[in-house]
Amino acid sequence: MNKQMDREEFTQKVVEKVREQIEDAVIESREVMKNNGVRRTGIAVCKENRKLVPFIYIDGAYEEYQEGRKIEEIVGDVMEIYENRGNLGLEEKVGLEELGKWEWVKDKVLLKLINTEKNQEMLKTHPSTPFLNLSCVYYIALEFQKCECCSANIKKSSLNTWGVTLEELHKQALENMKRYVKDEIKSMSQVLAEILLKNEEREFAKEMGTLVEELIEPQEDVSMYVLSNEFRINGAASLVYSDKVKELAKCLDKDLYIIPSSIHEVILVPVKEEGHEAEDLKEMVLDVNDTMVDPAEVLSESVYRYERETGETSVVI
């Protein structure tokens, strides 16, 4: 039985095999810092006179390799991702000249919410706006279909290049979010039903049609709601610009606890008159962050509360 490669050997082997399939490019492995200071490994494909550098993460692929997946299959996946991105034509369309013009960039600026404390190093070089104990940071969405599948983070130096202030950047990002990124609020049962329909085979889903319809049907006594966006990417940012929380609180005639499920969504829980819910929810947040959420996707360890009387959101615990 062949000895398995360690992570470094695996990465270099994938790089070698990708080099065999892509001509006129420098193929190299890189380690990059993601959200919350998490470091991830990927493959960069650098071509001459191209500003955009496709970067394909392979951390998860190594786990698949350890479980017995063949390296040829993994390389095939890498090539498919690379070719799909190439089909968008962004590398040919976007260059230094375009990215250096505010008029070209401004309609593509979006924002996302991140943990302030866990991203101190990154925030030194990236413009940010405080939101509660979190931070709004900004990026250029080059392809809106998946909101962040092809994007570039905005650094402080870019503001000087464009000749815009942080306030102008934030205002433009809010306008774009409202225009291009549809916010959504659904009951937890609706979300679970949609996941079921998406993941199960079509025939099996048909057999379960009645059950799924019951799950999707609005219920009078719903205890949890999910706020995100239509892409389910960076959906927690909906808190910054959406009126959905206000509308739900008014509809239920209750204040709402806001649970930071991840950077992609938050959970809304109607506040009850009795009990010490906030403490219980805090324990749940800590447990879920430790056991179920990717470290790079953790948003916060706090519990928040929306007050329907004042329209204000605050940190509870």
C-alpha positions, 0 to 999 in steps of 0.5 A, spaced: 500 500 500 502 506 498 504 511 503 499 517 503 502 524 502 502 529 507 499 536 506 505 539 503 507 534 498 499 533 496 499 541 495 506 540 490 503 534 487 497 538 485 501 544 483 505 539 478 499 536 475 495 543 474 502 545 470 501 540 465 494 542 463 495 550 463 500 553 458 503 560 458 502 561 466 505 561 472 502 556 477 504 556 484 501 554 491 500 560 496 497 561 503 492 566 504 489 569 510 482 569 510 476 571 515 478 571 522 485 570 521 484 563 518 490 561 513 488 557 507 492 554 502 490 554 494 493 554 487 494 561 484 494 561 476 498 567 474 498 570 467 502 575 464 499 582 463 493 579 467 490 583 473 486 578 476 489 571 479 484 565 479 485 562 486 483 555 487 482 553 495 484 546 496 484 545 503 478 541 503 481 537 497 486 534 502 481 531 507 478 528 501 485 525 499 486 522 506 479 519 505 481 515 499 480 520 493 484 519 487 489 525 486 487 525 478 480 526 480 482 532 485 486 535 479 480 534 475 476 538 480 481 544 480 481 544 472 473 545 472 473 550 477 479 554 473 475 553 466 468 555 469 471 562 471 475 562 465 468 562 461 466 568 465 471 572 461 473 576 467 480 576 466 480 579 459 475 584 461 478 587 467 485 590 468 489 595 472 485 601 468 478 598 470 480 597 477 483 604 478 477 608 476 471 609 481 466 610 475 467 603 473 468 600 480 462 604 484 456 600 482 460 593 484 462 595 491 458 591 496 459 590 504 460 584 508 460 583 516 466 580 520 468 580 527 472 586 529 476 583 534 478 577 530 480 581 524 485 586 527 490 585 523 486 585 516 483 591 519 489 595 519 490 595 511 482 595 509 477 600 510 471 599 515 465 601 518 463 599 525 456 596 526 455 594 533 461 590 536 462 588 528 465 591 522 463 592 515 468 591 510 468 592 502 469 588 496 468 589 489 463 583 486 466 582 479 460 577 478 454 578 481 451 571 480 454 568 486 455 575 490 462 573 492 465 567 487 469 572 483 471 578 488 476 583 490 477 585 497 478 593 497 484 596 501 485 603 504 490 604 498 484 604 493 480 609 496 486 614 495 487 611 488 479 613 487 479 619 490 473 617 495 472 617 502 470 612 507 463 615 508 462 615 500 464 608 500 460 605 505 454 609 502 455 606 495 456 599 498 449 600 501 446 602 495 448 597 491 446 592 496 439 594 496 439 594 489 443 587 487 443 583 493 435 581 495 435 580 503 430 574 505 427 572 511 424 565 512 422 561 518 427 555 520 422 550 517 422 553 510 429 553 510 430 546 512 425 544 507 429 548 501 435 544 504 431 537 503 429 539 496 436 541 494 439 535 497 435 529 495 434 526 489 428 528 485 424 522 485 425 521 493 423 529 493 416 527 490 414 522 494 416 527 500 412 532 497 406 533 502 411 533 508 415 538 504 409 542 503 407 542 510 414 544 512 414 550 507 407 553 509 407 559 514 406 557 521 402 561 526 407 559 532 414 559 529 420 560 534 426 561 529 427 565 523 433 566 518 435 572 515 440 572 509 440 574 502 438 570 496 445 567 494 446 565 502 453 568 501 455 574 506 448 574 508 449 576 515 450 583 512 443 584 511 442 586 518 446 593 516 441 595 510 435 590 511 428 592 513 426 585 514 428 585 522 423 591 523 418 588 519 418 582 523 418 585 529 412 589 528 408 583 525 409 579 531 409 585 536 415 582 539 422 584 540 427 579 537 434 576 539 439 576 533 443 570 533 449 570 529 449 563 526 455 565 521 457 570 516 452 568 511 446 568 516 443 570 522 437 567 526 431 571 529 428 569 535 422 572 538 423 575 545 419 571 551 416 575 557 419 570 562 425 566 563 433 568 561 433 566 554 439 571 553 444 566 557 441 560 554 442 563 547 449 565 548 451 558 550 448 555 544 452 561 540 458 559 543 457 551 542 455 552 535 461 556 533 466 551 537 463 545 533 459 546 527 461 553 524 467 553 519 472 558 523 473 562 517 465 563 517 464 565 525 461 572 525 460 573 533 460 570 540 455 575 542 447 575 542 443 581 540 437 584 541 432 588 536 427 593 540 421 594 536 419 601 540 426 604 538 428 601 532 435 600 535 439 593 535 444 592 541 449 587 544 445 583 550 451 579 552 
